[in-house]
Amino acid sequence: MTPSVPQVPMLQPFRFPVAARYAGMESSPLKDIFALAARQDIVSFAGGIPDPALFALEDVTACYDWVLSHQGHRALQYGVSEGEVELREQAARRLSRDLPTAASQIRVTSGSQEGLFVIAQALLEPGDVVLVESPTYLAAVQAFAVHGARMIGVDTDEDGVIPEALEEAITTHHPRMVYLIPSFQNPTGRTMPVARRQAVADVLQRSDVPLIEDDPYGALSFTGSTWAPIASLPGMSARTILLNSMSKLMSPGVRIGWMRAEGPILDTLAVAKAAISMQSSVVDQLMVARYLDTADLDAHVATVSGVYRERRDAMTAAITPVLPDGAHLTRPEGGMFLWAALGEGYDAQRMLAEAVAAGVAYLPGWSFFADHADRSTMRLSFVTHSPAVIQEAIGHLGEVIANHRRD
């Protein structure tokens, strides 16, 4: 007699309990950007992904070789949370062109994205209000939101955040901090003129609210002109945490950036950084320090910016004729992004699936708004592809726009 096989009860798949701050965030626009960029059948304008053909590969290779040959044992060892001194000195030297900075005022991060998370850990309590531009960088909204903050969008125009609207929002909401991207803003590409920066600084000083100033794109100028950070204006350096990154200037795969601050907050930032990741990669820090010391980053950025300018022109020329009447398109003087608002009745999120089916992708603009999202908007990055590829792909996007019915 054959023994019976015991029946194994059907078990439900195990699910870890997820913290409330991550509920409903199984996906994110950032995750989706890289998924689209990896698809070979899609021309993706969704992410600010530099063209790898423009990387200074020989210089970077030489710097890694030098570090491993001359500082190999140190490079492969643990480091300090504040960052390696050589890199902090190089970062301070670059910042001092506009804002006197000592190495002791620098805290190294694994890209400016980690810097935003470190700042949120150090400054925010659940329920705190953060004022942001409307629209603003979507990953900043996420970094602040997972720490329990409530983002309030402040009205903007072609020159950036409107000072009167900022002052009114401060009076109404009593924010813990204000977060701004003054130069070649992500997602719109707009830049605050000097007078607007001063007006914003005046508001912040009157209201005694700290500023988080994000500047990953400021060196990518198409005109040769750059803008000193708001932190450099009189009275602002002590009340500003300024973030920079090498990702957009040298290589996004080398996750190195830094924060500049003054006073006791520097110690708190170091403690928060240690709690998150102990330290940034020592070998990458030393490589970047060597690169800044021996290579000509400014010449490299000028070359890259010239290519990006041609690609901006190509995208602007291709997309302008296919936009509907009444649409608005920014024309940035630097950075990586165009911002298109198609107008009432258009929903860029609903259009995306049809665009992807046509072989082109963009990022719907709703995700960049803290509140009151304009769903007709889209962000397009012009830096990844050649003018010829841009022209053909925008032609496909134009067909999708033309087929989209106004609701």
N, C-alpha and C positions, 0 to 999 in steps of 0.2 A: 504494500500500500504506500502510495506516494504521500509524504507529509505535505500538509497544506502550507502555502507560503503566507506568512502574516501580512496583513494589509497595512501599509504605511499611511497614516493619515495625511491628507493634503494640508500643507502648512502655507499660511500666507507669507509672502516675501517679507523679510525683515526690513523695517524702516527705522533708521535712526531718528530720534526726536530732533527737530531743527529749532534753533533759537528763533524767537519771534522776530528779531531784527532781520533775519534772512528768509522769513516765510514768503513764499511766492517768488523767490529769486533764483529758481533753478536755472534760469537763463538770464542773460543780460545783454544790452546792446554791445558792450565791449567784447563779450564772448562771441556774439554773432558776427562782429566785424572780422575777426580773425578766421572764423569758419568760412565766410564769403571770400576772403582774400586767398584762402588755400585752394579754392576751386579753380581748376584749369579752364573750365568752360565759361567763366565769368570775368568780365572786365570790372573790377571793383574800384569804385570811387568812395567806398564807405569808410575806410580807415586812413589815418594820416601815416601811411606806411612808406618810408623813403625807398627810392629806387636803389636796390643793392649795387647796381653798376656804378653808383656814385660814391660808394664807400672808399675811404683812403686805405685800402687793404694793405698795401706795402708798408705804409707808415705804422699802421696798427700792428702788423706782424713783427716789424722791427722792434717796436716797443715791448711787446710780449717777450720776444727773444731776449732783449736786454734785461728785463726784470727777472726772468727765470735764470739767466746766466749769472747775474750780479747780486740778486736779492732772493734767490729761489727759496731758501729755507724760510725766510721771513714771509715771503709771499704766500706760502702754503700753510702758514700757521694762523692761529686765531689773531684777531686784531682788537681794536678798541672801538667802543660804541660811537665815540665822537667822530671817528674817521682817521685815516692815516695822515700824519702831519704834512707830508709832501703834497698830497692832494689838497688839503685845506689851505696850504700856502698858495698853491696855484689858483685855487678858486678865489681866494682873497685878492690876489693880484688882478684877476680879471674884473672882479666887482669894483675894485678901487678906481677903475677908469671913470666911474660915475659916482661912486659912494665909498668913502674911505672905510676899509674893512681890514680887520686883523684875522689871522688864521684861527685865533681863539673864538671868533664869532661865527665860525662855520661848523655845521653838523652835516656829515655825509649821509646820504640815503641811497637806497637801491632804486634810483629813478625818482622823479618828482612825484610819481603816484604814491610811492611809499611815504614820501614827505607829507602828503595830504593826510594819510592815515595816521602818521605819527602826531601831526598837529591835532587831529581830531581826538586822539587818545589823551593828549596832554591838556587840551583846552575845554572840551565839551562835556557837558552833563546831559542826561536825557531830558528832553523838553526845551533845551536851549534853542534860540533862534539864530540862524545864520542868514545874512542878507547876501544875495548873489545877483549877478546880472541876469536879465531875462532876454535871451537865453544864456546859458553858461555851460561849462565843461561837464559832461554827464557823469564822468567818473568821480569828480569832486562831490557832486550831489550824492552819489552812492556812498562815498567814504564818510561823509558827514551823517547821512541818514542811518547807516548801520550803527552809529554811536548814539542814536536817539534824538538827533537834532531835527529841527523843523526848518526847512528852507523856505525863504520868502523871496520871490523874484522882484527885482527893482527895474522900473522902466528904463529903456535905453533908446538912443537914437544913433545916427551915423557916427557920432563921436564917442560912443560908449555910454556908460551909466550916466543918467541925468542927475546932477548934484541936488536939485530941488526935490526930486523924487527920493533920492537917497536920504536926505535930511528928514523928510516926512516919514519914511519907513523906520528910521532910527527912533524918532519920537514916538511912533505908534507901537513898535514891536520890541524895543529895548534889546537889541541883539547882543549875543556874546562876541560876535566878530563879523567882519565884512570880507567877502572873498571876491577878488577881481583879477581879470587877465587883461591888462591895459594895452598890450602890444600884439597885434595880429591875432586877435582873440579867437579862441576855439569855442563855438563853431563858426562865428560870423566873418572872421578875418578883419574886423574893424580895429582901429587904433585910436586911442585917446590922444588928442593934441595936447601940447604943453599947458595951455590955458585950462583945459578940462581937468587935467591931472591936478593942477593947483587948486581948482575949485573943489574937487573931491577931497584933497588933503585938508582944506579949510573946514569942510563939513566934519571930517573925522576928528580933527583936533578940537573943534567946538563941542562935539558930542562925547569925546574921550572914548571912542570905540577903536579897538585894534583892527589892523588890516592884515589879511593874508594875500600877498601879491604873488601871482604865479606868472613866471616869465620863461617858458620853454622855447618860445619862437622868436623872441625879440631881435636876435642877431640875423634872422633870415629876411633881410631887407632887400627889396627889388630896386630901390632908388639909391642905396648907399647911405641913407639917413637912418639913424637909430634913435631911440628915445630913452632917456634916463628913467629909471624906475621911480614910481611915486615915493618909494622909500628914501630916495636921495633928496627930496624936497625938505626945506627947513622944518624941523620939528617932527619929521616922520620916521626917521631911522629907528628910534627906540620903540615905536609903537607898531612896527611892521615886521612880519616874518616873510622874507623874500625867498622864493624857490626858483632854482635853476636846474637844468638838466643837460647832460651830454647826449641824450637820446636822439634829439632832432638835429644836432649839429655834427655828431661824429658817427654814432651807431646806436640804434635802439636795443640791439642785442646785448650791449654792455650796459647793464642796469646801474648806472652811476649818476647821481645828482647831488644837490646839496641845498641846505637852508642857511640863510643868514639871519641872525637875530642878535639882540643885545640884552644883557642883564640876566637875572635869575632864571628866566624861561629857558635859557640854554641848558641848564642842568636838568630841567624837567624834560626837555626834548630828548636828551641823551638817555634818560631813564626809560622813557616811552619807547625809544628806538631799541634799547636793549631788550625790553620785554617782548617786542615784536620779532626781531631777527638777530639779536645780539650785536651783529655788525654787518656791514656790506662786505662783499667779496674783497679780500685783501689784494689778491693778484690783479683784479680788475681796477681797484683804486690805484695801485702802483703803476699799472699800465697807463691809465688816464693821466696820472701825474707826469709820467715820462713823456707822453704825447704832448701835453700842454707845455712842457719845458723844451722839447726839441723839435716838434713839428710846427708848421704854420697853420694853426686852426683858422685864423682870419682869412687866409688865402683859400683854404678849402671851402669855407662857408661862402665866400664870394663866388667861387665856381659853381657850387650847388645852387646858390640863389639865382645865378644867371640862368641855369637850366630851368629852375622852378618858374622864373618869370616867363620864359617862353611857353611853358605848359599852362600857366595861368591864362596867357593871352589866347592860346589855342582853345582852352575850355570856354573862356568868355565868348570868343567869336563863334564857337559851335553852338552854345546853348542859348545865346540871346535870341536868335530867330525862332527857336522852337518853344519859347515860353509863351504862355497865354497873355492876352492883353491885360494890363494892370498888374502883372507880376513884377516882383522886385528882386534884383540880383546885386550882391555886393561885388566890388572890384578891389580886393585887398592889395596893399602896397608891400606885402611880405607874407611870410608864413606858409600855410599849407592848404587853406580851405576857401571855397566859395559857399555862400549861403543864399539859397533861392527860396522866396516865398511866392507860391503860385497864386494865392489869393482865395477868396471866399468860394466855397464849394469844392475845393480840391482836398483830398486826403492822401498825403504821401505814403502813409503806412499801407493803405489799401492798394496803392499803385505798385508797391514794392514787388509783390509776387509776380505780377505781369512783367515788370522790368527784369527781374531775375530770369524769367522764362525767355526774355528777349536777349539775355546774355550780358546785362549790365546791372550794377548794384550801386546804391547810394545809402545814406543813413537817414531815415525819417527824422524830422526835426523835433517831434514831440518830446523825445527823450532828453532833450537839452533844457527843458523848462522845469523849473521848480514847481510852478503852478500855472494855471491858465495857458496851457500849451496851444500854440498855433499849429494845427495838424496839416496845414498846407505847405509847411516848410520842409526843406531837405538840405543836408550838408553833403558837399561833394569835395573830395580831395583831388587835387590836380597833380600831385608830386610823383606818383608811382609810374605812370605810363607816358609813352612818347606822344608828341602832338598828333601823329597819324592815328594811333590807337584811340586817343581821346576823341578825335573828330568822328571816327566811325562809331564808337560806342555811344556818344552823345546823340548821334543820328538815330540810333535804336531807341534811346530814351525819349527823344522827341516824338517818335511814333507812339510810344506808350502814353505820353502826356496828351497827345492829340486824340487818342482813343478813350481817354478817361472822361467820363461824363461828370459834369457839375451836378452835385446833389441838389 
